[in-house]
Amino acid sequence: MDIKVSDHPKPLRGKVAVVTGASRGAGRGIALVLGEAGATVYVTGRSVRGSATTDHLPGTIEETAEAVTARGGVGIPVRCDATQDEQVEALFNRIQSDGQLDILVNNAWGGYEGYDGKNWADGTEFFAPFWEQSLQRWEGMFNAGVRSHLVASRCAVPLMLSQQQGLIVNTIAWDRDKYLGNLFYDMAKHAIARMTLAMARDLEAYKIATVAVAPGFMRTERVLDAPDVDLAQTESTEYIGRAIAALATDPNVLELSGTVLTVGDLAVEYGFTDIDGRQIAAFRLEDM
């Protein structure tokens, strides 16, 4: 695997992608890089111009889509609540009517809503034991996270089957199966890893690759808004975008199907850097 995103100015021209949860954060960074590589990107999320945004954070699907187009791709904003099956189905019905689908990036995630970097709105700390955690953690992390990935993939696959090719990427927090410090969070993220493996097995015969990609500590809008955050070792949200663009242009990506990949390791493998020129190593947790 020696192909690099920089080898071709627009290696994804003619490709169509969906990025869920792309109003801001990793989703926005991924959409921008795919657009820069020439892709048409359906930018989905709940935050729209003229209305209140999630936790009043900056970013809307329209702003991301406009930035995708400015980068050289085609950005198409579609308001879609990933927890509402009928909205997800309508999104993919529209894409089917428009033409094709080559890449799905499942990035929607409700697990951080109401979280300020230390505590949730109810005062619970992230690392509090599970019996002190609200069951709302389950709603945000499993319904708006794990389940939304499954539903979107289920709708996307029929569009890819006739092409006998496609790439599904699930964004994830992960470090070699280590415990992530919060029972709900750990279960949700590892469920996504297992789902990635199971999807890959089912899709193997159809030449549709499914991978999970784990970034490091990103400078998302939520992180930048949090108090007392050390940004020294952070990476941009476009770093994971460059990883996914590299995977999307790799003719041998099926060899990776079913695996969890880290952005830092992919940077070494494919030879890309973050936007500041650094090649940031894969994220590693301290032993707990």
Phi, psi and omega per residue, in radians:
M1 nan 1.526 -3.086
D2 -2.021 0.138 3.120
I3 -1.272 2.511 3.132
K4 -2.182 2.595 3.115
V5 -1.003 -0.638 -3.059
S6 -1.293 -0.155 -3.129
D7 -1.166 -0.464 -3.113
H8 -2.341 2.337 -3.063
P9 -1.124 -0.661 3.139
K10 -2.335 1.169 -3.022
P11 -1.177 -0.270 -3.120
L12 -1.895 0.245 3.074
R13 -1.060 2.330 -3.087
G14 1.586 -0.158 3.099
K15 -1.633 2.623 -3.139
V16 -2.103 2.276 -3.100
A17 -2.209 2.671 2.931
V18 -2.061 2.284 3.031
V19 -2.141 2.006 3.140
T20 -1.523 2.675 -3.122
G21 1.073 0.822 -2.983
A22 -1.894 0.266 3.070
S23 -1.128 -0.554 -3.053
R24 -2.802 -3.070 3.017
G25 1.119 -2.598 -3.103
A26 -1.035 -0.670 -3.131
G27 -1.049 -0.745 3.110
R28 -1.119 -0.814 3.139
G29 -1.041 -0.720 3.132
I30 -1.138 -0.807 -3.135
A31 -1.041 -0.731 -3.132
L32 -1.084 -0.767 -3.114
V33 -1.202 -0.697 3.093
L34 -1.100 -0.678 3.077
G35 -1.126 -0.730 3.118
E36 -1.068 -0.531 3.102
A37 -1.441 0.022 3.029
G38 1.786 0.005 -3.059
A39 -1.312 2.697 2.857
T40 -1.494 2.212 -3.028
V41 -2.152 2.074 2.962
Y42 -1.414 2.014 -3.074
V43 -1.726 1.983 -3.078
T44 -2.044 2.688 3.135
G45 2.919 -3.091 -3.112
R46 -1.759 -0.393 -3.052
S47 -1.433 2.070 -3.119
V48 -2.171 2.703 -3.123
R49 -1.059 2.341 3.096
G50 1.612 -0.055 3.128
S51 -2.216 2.874 3.095
A52 -1.093 2.416 3.130
T53 -1.693 2.893 3.138
T54 -0.999 2.146 -3.131
D55 0.915 0.411 3.106
H56 1.041 0.479 3.098
L57 -1.455 2.657 3.127
P58 -1.212 2.673 3.065
G59 2.024 2.313 3.060
T60 -2.398 2.892 3.126
I61 -1.165 -0.588 3.127
E62 -1.140 -0.746 3.139
E63 -1.104 -0.730 3.115
T64 -1.140 -0.791 -3.127
A65 -1.064 -0.714 3.115
E66 -1.113 -0.664 3.116
A67 -1.202 -0.624 3.065
V68 -1.040 -0.804 3.139
T69 -1.137 -0.698 3.133
A70 -1.114 -0.465 3.136
R71 -1.408 -0.159 3.122
G72 2.013 -0.033 3.067
G73 -1.739 -2.776 3.037
V74 -2.213 2.004 -3.136
G75 -1.722 2.268 -3.135
I76 -2.180 1.874 -3.138
P77 -1.403 2.335 3.085
V78 -2.375 2.000 3.092
R79 -1.192 2.180 -3.099
C80 -2.683 2.057 3.024
D81 -1.451 1.995 -3.040
A82 -1.150 -0.207 3.109
T83 -1.585 -0.096 -3.110
Q84 -1.857 1.822 -3.006
D85 -0.981 -0.680 -3.082
E86 -1.164 -0.564 3.087
Q87 -1.242 -0.674 3.104
V88 -1.141 -0.776 3.116
E89 -1.078 -0.706 3.121
A90 -1.105 -0.672 3.107
L91 -1.022 -0.874 -3.074
F92 -1.309 -0.477 3.006
N93 -1.120 -0.700 3.101
R94 -1.104 -0.774 -3.129
I95 -1.104 -0.702 3.111
Q96 -1.080 -0.697 3.108
S97 -1.174 -0.608 -3.121
D98 -1.277 -0.497 -3.128
G99 2.702 -1.522 -2.941
Q100 -2.447 2.978 3.016
L101 -2.505 2.211 -3.114
D102 -1.970 -0.562 -3.020
I103 -2.396 2.294 2.982
L104 -2.110 2.186 3.034
V105 -1.962 1.906 3.107
N106 -1.487 1.809 -3.075
N107 -2.192 -0.185 -3.133
A108 -1.004 2.419 -3.051
W109 -2.802 2.119 -3.137
G110 -1.786 0.142 -3.003
G111 -1.289 -0.206 -3.128
Y112 -1.827 0.001 -3.067
E113 -1.139 2.310 -3.089
G114 1.388 0.179 -3.096
Y115 -1.879 2.301 -3.046
D116 -1.840 0.228 -3.108
G117 1.793 -0.237 3.091
K118 -2.397 -0.815 -3.077
N119 -2.212 2.648 2.922
W120 -1.461 3.003 -3.066
A121 -1.044 -0.441 3.133
D122 -1.475 0.061 3.103
G123 1.609 -0.115 -3.124
T124 -1.277 2.329 3.069
E125 -1.376 2.691 -3.128
F126 -0.982 -0.747 -3.033
F127 -1.578 0.201 3.086
A128 -1.124 2.618 -3.135
P129 -1.094 2.730 -2.972
F130 -1.043 -0.552 -3.087
W131 -1.279 -0.222 3.054
E132 -1.678 -0.133 -3.104
Q133 -1.491 2.460 3.062
S134 -1.192 2.554 3.062
L135 -1.208 -0.114 2.997
Q136 -1.099 -0.432 3.057
R137 -1.014 -0.684 3.129
W138 -1.114 -0.796 -3.114
E139 -1.024 -0.825 -3.080
G140 -1.238 -0.674 -3.025
M141 -1.540 -0.595 -3.122
F142 -1.652 -0.821 -3.138
N143 -1.248 -0.829 -3.105
A144 -1.566 0.050 3.126
G145 -2.140 -1.439 -3.058
V146 -1.038 -0.899 -3.074
R147 -1.134 -0.687 -3.122
S148 -1.112 -0.611 3.078
H149 -1.110 -0.749 -3.120
L150 -1.154 -0.800 -3.098
V151 -1.112 -0.792 3.131
A152 -1.099 -0.724 3.135
S153 -1.129 -0.704 3.135
R154 -1.083 -0.624 3.113
C155 -1.373 -0.534 -3.059
A156 -1.365 -0.645 -3.015
V157 -1.000 -0.780 3.134
P158 -1.006 -0.480 3.104
L159 -1.297 -0.434 -3.115
M160 -1.591 -0.405 -3.021
L161 -1.032 -0.747 -3.083
S162 -1.181 -0.405 3.141
Q163 -1.497 -0.272 -3.083
Q164 0.976 0.632 3.058
Q165 -2.902 2.735 3.101
G166 2.845 2.890 3.127
L167 -2.415 2.202 3.033
I168 -1.999 2.205 3.138
V169 -2.077 2.227 3.021
N170 -1.861 2.089 3.064
T171 -1.346 2.586 -2.953
I172 -2.703 2.715 2.894
A173 -1.777 2.305 -2.995
W174 -2.924 2.547 2.980
D175 -2.629 1.496 3.037
R176 0.890 0.704 3.092
D177 1.189 0.276 3.057
K178 -1.196 2.694 3.074
Y179 -1.183 2.338 -3.030
L180 -1.625 0.100 2.955
G181 1.660 -0.147 3.141
N182 -2.509 2.162 -3.004
L183 -0.993 -0.826 -3.112
F184 -1.103 -0.803 -3.126
Y185 -1.093 -0.808 -3.134
D186 -1.071 -0.790 3.133
M187 -1.089 -0.776 -3.089
A188 -1.128 -0.827 -3.089
K189 -1.178 -0.681 3.114
H190 -1.292 -0.465 3.024
A191 -1.134 -0.663 3.097
I192 -1.135 -0.693 3.095
A193 -1.079 -0.761 -3.134
R194 -1.209 -0.661 3.096
M195 -1.079 -0.662 3.110
T196 -1.049 -0.773 3.110
L197 -1.096 -0.802 -3.101
A198 -1.135 -0.727 3.097
M199 -1.067 -0.740 -3.124
A200 -1.047 -0.690 3.133
R201 -1.111 -0.769 -3.122
D202 -1.203 -0.508 -3.028
L203 -1.713 -0.085 -3.041
E204 -0.941 -0.758 -3.072
A205 -1.238 -0.255 -3.069
Y206 -1.814 0.115 3.099
K207 1.042 0.613 3.044
I208 -1.910 2.064 -3.097
A209 -1.551 2.495 3.079
T210 -2.296 2.127 3.139
V211 -2.339 2.750 2.965
A212 -1.895 2.445 -3.115
V213 -2.200 2.179 -3.080
A214 -1.894 2.045 3.040
P215 -1.450 -3.140 2.978
G216 -1.653 -2.623 -3.118
F217 -1.419 1.900 -3.009
M218 -1.690 2.660 3.065
R219 -1.505 1.203 3.061
T220 -1.364 2.926 3.097
E221 -1.045 -0.638 3.129
R222 -1.170 -0.728 3.116
V223 -1.138 -0.765 -3.135
L224 -1.145 -0.442 3.135
D225 -1.489 -0.246 -3.089
A226 -1.353 2.552 3.138
P227 -1.353 2.574 2.978
D228 0.982 0.783 3.115
V229 -1.775 2.256 3.093
D230 -1.454 1.996 -3.062
L231 -1.665 0.092 -3.010
A232 -1.034 -0.680 -3.060
Q233 -1.848 0.332 -3.100
T234 -1.466 2.863 3.077
E235 -2.189 2.776 3.131
S236 -1.301 2.827 3.094
T237 -1.279 -0.215 3.104
E238 -1.438 -0.268 3.120
Y239 -1.085 -0.801 3.087
I240 -1.193 -0.540 3.065
G241 -1.078 -0.727 3.111
R242 -1.142 -0.598 3.084
A243 -1.123 -0.782 -3.098
I244 -1.229 -0.657 3.075
A245 -1.089 -0.681 3.104
A246 -1.113 -0.753 3.102
L247 -1.092 -0.695 -3.090
A248 -1.198 -0.355 3.130
T249 -1.804 0.070 -3.138
D250 -1.534 2.005 -3.130
P251 -1.161 -0.237 -3.127
N252 -1.875 0.393 -3.052
V253 -1.104 -0.422 3.119
L254 -1.050 -0.449 3.117
E255 -1.149 -0.349 -3.124
L256 -1.707 -0.070 -3.019
S257 -1.026 2.356 3.133
G258 1.627 -0.053 -3.054
T259 -1.793 2.823 2.980
V260 -1.757 2.198 -3.081
L261 -2.065 2.564 3.098
T262 -1.812 2.567 -3.129
V263 -1.065 -0.750 -3.125
G264 -1.069 -0.721 3.113
D265 -1.210 -0.658 3.108
L266 -1.166 -0.576 3.098
A267 -1.067 -0.717 3.105
V268 -1.190 -0.785 -3.083
E269 -1.092 -0.763 -3.051
Y270 -1.724 -0.220 3.064
G271 1.431 0.516 3.084
F272 -1.857 2.913 3.113
T273 -2.199 3.007 2.995
D274 -1.310 3.047 -3.049
I275 -1.135 -0.333 3.114
D276 -1.643 0.126 3.107
G277 1.554 -0.100 3.126
R278 -1.449 2.550 2.982
Q279 -1.838 1.607 -3.006
I280 -1.356 2.313 -3.094
A281 -1.165 2.774 3.119
A282 -0.992 2.483 -3.133
F283 -1.126 2.359 3.093
R284 -2.328 2.301 3.096
L285 -1.400 2.598 2.963
E286 -1.241 2.585 3.094
D287 -1.095 2.312 -3.077
M288 -1.911 nan nan
